[in-house]
């Protein structure tokens, strides 16, 4: 794996690394099959598909699939074993999600410019709150799965 | 193999977390190896054997 450019992005722990590579491979195979099916179906029904949309859909699928498999497999929080540690990590997760929401808000403000009406402001705020909630839900789910898995492996 | 690693670790007075830190793995990975749910690479096997002061045969060879 050291000879692959992926090496830089993969976790250091070998079990985690192997699982992530597996998820990426599954996603890549599914994308390849879906793209071939899309080509056949679009030629049969004479659809004209936007290549930009297809490229983003393929990329998005790989990212979302790998991320969902990662959080659902319970390999993110490998050291959370005790109840105490679980609750401490929950607090850390809330702080991390808040930071993420705040950064999302700032990035939106910078890209869209200072809002000139309340509706635009609330739209940016709403998107940031949505990002915060999504991040919180995914991290909490990942923590719960990791905690359950770790408890089973307790010394 | 499963209990041999766990026994050797306990014999050495190490927790899963301590052994994991010494072999550059996670506590979860050590737990999975001890439970027989993950087959480690040869490099990790050697690192664990060295830390526990055992040979690969002592830890990983299954006697018939």
Boltz contact constraints between the chains, C-beta under 6 A:
constraints:
  - contact:
      token1: [A, 13]
      token2: [B, 25]
      max_distance: 6.0
  - contact:
      token1: [A, 13]
      token2: [B, 26]
      max_distance: 6.0
  - contact:
      token1: [A, 13]
      token2: [B, 29]
      max_distance: 6.0
  - contact:
      token1: [A, 14]
      token2: [B, 41]
      max_distance: 6.0
  - contact:
      token1: [A, 14]
      token2: [B, 44]
      max_distance: 6.0
  - contact:
      token1: [A, 15]
      token2: [B, 29]
      max_distance: 6.0
  - contact:
      token1: [A, 15]
      token2: [B, 38]
      max_distance: 6.0
  - contact:
      token1: [A, 78]
      token2: [B, 26]
      max_distance: 6.0
  - contact:
      token1: [A, 78]
      token2: [B, 27]
      max_distance: 6.0
  - contact:
      token1: [A, 78]
      token2: [B, 28]
      max_distance: 6.0
  - contact:
      token1: [A, 79]
      token2: [B, 27]
      max_distance: 6.0
  - contact:
      token1: [A, 150]
      token2: [B, 28]
      max_distance: 6.0
  - contact:
      token1: [A, 153]
      token2: [B, 31]
      max_distance: 6.0
  - contact:
      token1: [A, 153]
      token2: [B, 35]
      max_distance: 6.0
  - contact:
      token1: [A, 155]
      token2: [B, 16]
      max_distance: 6.0
